[in-house]
Amino acid sequence: MTAPSREIDRRRFVADLIEACPDVLAIAGLGAPAYDLFAAGDRDTSFYLWGGMGGAAAMGLGLALAQPERSVLVLTGDGEQLMGLGALATIGARRPPNLTVVVLDNGRYGETGMQETHTSLGTSLSGVAVACGLAWVETVSSAAELPRLAQRIRERAGCGLAQVVVRAETMPRALPPRDGLLLKRRFRAALDARRP
């Protein structure tokens, strides 16, 4: 098996994806995905998980089921998604058409010293998502593929997962608010403000 080329700049990719999907409800997993989302511009419709490794996809599923008219984007890392594989099975069973899980896969545990994750050792999160029955699954290895992904998110084109192969590098931390109560209240207020 040939190792995927890791050329995508994760921070730029996330910023471009959020710019292309400005109305998305975004859940960011622990660590670098939260830093990437915050660096793209803090929004009331962004929720950053702190200390909840493995929970981003499950939280995104709940949000997608509760907000069927809104596009929901989960930004997570390969290490976190490996910890929450069971969530993919539940997502595949429920298949909300408005949920997209984007796994920023650098093949490393970035928060604990850049040790290799199982995706560096042959585990395919895309393959797991296919086996779980998601409506669409893709491996993104070029930033040129972003427009198609953004279109799927905006159109709520079916429950899917994109495994985005990014460079294994340590980026500067852009720390979002750590006050869970503040994040919860502003997220709820943003949802209430957009109700018809």
N, C-alpha and C positions, 0 to 999 in steps of 0.2 A: 504494500500500500504506500503510495506516495504522499508525503506530508504536504498539506496545503500551503500555498504561498501566503505569507502574513505581511501584506503590504498596506492594509487599510489603517489609516490614522483614526483611532477610535473616537477621540474627542471631536475631530472635524466631522466624522460620520454622524455622530449623535446630534451635533449642532445643525447639520444640513437636514437631517431627518425631522427634527423638531420644527425647523423653519418650513419644511414642506408639509407638515401636518400640524398647523398651529392650534387647532381645536381639539387635539387628542388629550384624553385623560391619561397621564403617565405615572406609572409606578416604577420606581427605581430600586433595584436590589442593593444589598449591602456593599459598601466600598466603592470601587471605581465607577460602576454604573451611576451611582448617586452623584459622584463628583462630576461625571461627564454631563449628566442632565442639568445639574446646577450651573455648570460652566456655560451651558447653552442659553442660559437666562432663566432666573428663578421665576416661576409662575405659580399662581394659586391652584392651578390644576395639575401640579406636580406633587407627588407624594414620595418622600424618601424614607426607605426603611433603614432603621438603625438597630443593629443587634438582632435582626430577624433572618439570619442566613437560611436560605432554602424556602422562604415564604413568599417571594415576589410573585411567582406565577400563580400560586393559590389565591393570593390577594387580588391579582388581576382578574382571575376567573370570577370571583365574587362580585367585583365591580362591574365586569362586563354583563353579568346576569342581572344586576340591579339597575344598570343604565343601558338598556338595549339600543337606544337611539344614538349613543355616543361611541366613537372609536376609542378603544382602550389599548394602550401600548405598555407592555412590560419590558423594561430594559434590565437585563440581568447578565451576570457573568457565567462562564462555564463552570467554575467551582461551585457557585451557588446553585445553578440548575442541576448539577450532578447530585447535590445534597437533596434537592426537591424533585427527584424523578417521578415520584408518585403523583405529583400534581399534574404531570403531563398525561397520565392515564385518565385522571378525572376530567381534565380539559378535553381529551379525545372522546370521552363518553358524553359530555354535555355539548361540546362544539358550538359555543356562542359565536355567531358570525362577525361580531364586532371586536374580537380579541386577537391581538397579535403579540407573540412573545419573540423578542429580539435578544438572542444570546450573543453577547460580545465575547467571543472566544479567542483568548490569547494563549490558551494552553497552560496557564499558570494560576497559582493562588497568589494574587497580587498583594493581598493584605497581610500575608504571613511570611513573605520572603521570596516570592517568585518560584516556589517549588512547582514541578510539573503536575498538571492535573491529568486525569485519565484521557482527556481529549488529545493530549500530546502522546498518549500511549496506545491510541487506536480506537477509543470509544467515540462513536458518532452520535452526537445529540440529534442530528437530523434523522438518522436511522431510527433512533428511539422514538422520535415524534411521529415518523411514518407508522411504526408498529403500534403506536397508541391511537392512530386513526384521525389525526388532525386533517383538516380539509386540504391544506397545502403546506408544503415544507420545502425550503430551499437553503442551499449553502451559498452565501454571498462572499465572494473572494475579490471583488473589485468595487470601488466606490461608484463606478459607472452603473452598477445595478441598483443604486438607491432609488431612482425615480419610479421603477416598477414596484418596489417595496412600499414606497410612500403612497402610491396610487391604491394598492391593496388596502392599506390602513385607512385611507380617507373614504374609500368606497365600502368599507366593511365587507370585504370580498370573501369572507369565510374565515373560520378559525385557523390560524396558521402559526408557524414558527420559522424564523430566519436565523440560521447560525452564521453570524458575521465573523469571518476570520480576520482578526486584527493583529497588529504588531504586538509582540511581547515586550512592552516597555513600561517603565514606571513614569507616570505623568504627574505633574504638580497637583497637589490636592486642592480642590475648590470645594470647600466645606459648606454644605447647605445647613439650614437651621437644624439643631439637634433637639429642640423642644417638641416632643411628640404631641402634646396637647395643642400647641400652636399649629402644627402641621395638620392635625385632624380637624380642628375648628376652621381653618382657612379653606381646606379642601371641601368640607361640607358646605361652607358658605358659598364657595364658587359653584358647586353643584346646584344649590338652591337658587342662586342668581340666574341660572340658565334654564330653569324650568319654564315651560310655556304657561 
